[in-house]
């Protein structure tokens, strides 16, 4: 069994540990700064699993732990601002690195760190960026000449209970980061920066109406991979209608984008968390195929599931399945994957056929 260290014992980190431990091919260490929280306790008596206390800011302590336990890979499920510490540990100890970040600056930093590494450094292994990037890349390869690519993703409560028409399904820090930072896109063949919470549009799926708007980070590295190869490429977040205007009031009119700690406290105090969610994934690609203007789509809904009598939300399952599949692929061929890797370096077929990819079915 390969020893692997998961940093961050929250919603996603706990499920990653659960899936990897149950595979019986990994000896899993799940680390956080406090004694076992509710996410860890609900795991029960896991095989091949140990919970440990480590501080993400204490690189020397993590380096010592990695060496003492012969860790082969480390995955950060922490807020994006901790990832530099975790990536430094991977570099110092010559092990593989994975994370879930949507933060553009963090990914750029990791790319620089991984430049000369003989191990894989794979950021953005979540849902968006992550699985949605792999889907888009898969469809885009079918077009000799690309025109427009639309990537739309949302994790929503199944039942609406508040004016924001939203429940906290993942990291509040990550959510605020997406809502508050500038976004990248390709428009008319040129790389452009667009404002978050703008570009509001209506989107219909299975007869239901949603809204979608610009958010930061979800487009991942596709703007680099497809530079000068596509006319228009955009990523937007899906929400129930009316959500965007209320968030703009909080972030722009009340200026809470400049006071994100206060915004975080407001959101976490007022908006409930839920495990009863639905993940919407929508990718549309059009362009020329054999001189015909063709469109191809990927449209799916993902719902919560029970695994071993434990309920997991849709956002937990889609995010954890993606990173577990990536970890599994890399560690099955450790000498094949080296340096900085984009999500589009992994094929849709490999992800779906992987044992952890079955949760995307």
PyMOL commands that set and color helices and strands:
alter all, ss='L'
color gray80, all
select helices_A, chain A and resi 11-22+38-41+59-68+80-93+104-113+131-140+172-180+222-225+243-253+256-258+260-270+314-332+343-345+348-353+357-360
alter helices_A, ss='H'
color red, helices_A
select strands_A, chain A and resi 2-7+26-32+49-53+73-76+96-99+120-122+145-157+183-187+190-194+201-205+208-214+232-239+277-289+292-303+305-307+310-312+339-340
alter strands_A, ss='S'
color yellow, strands_A
deselect
rebuild
show_as cartoon
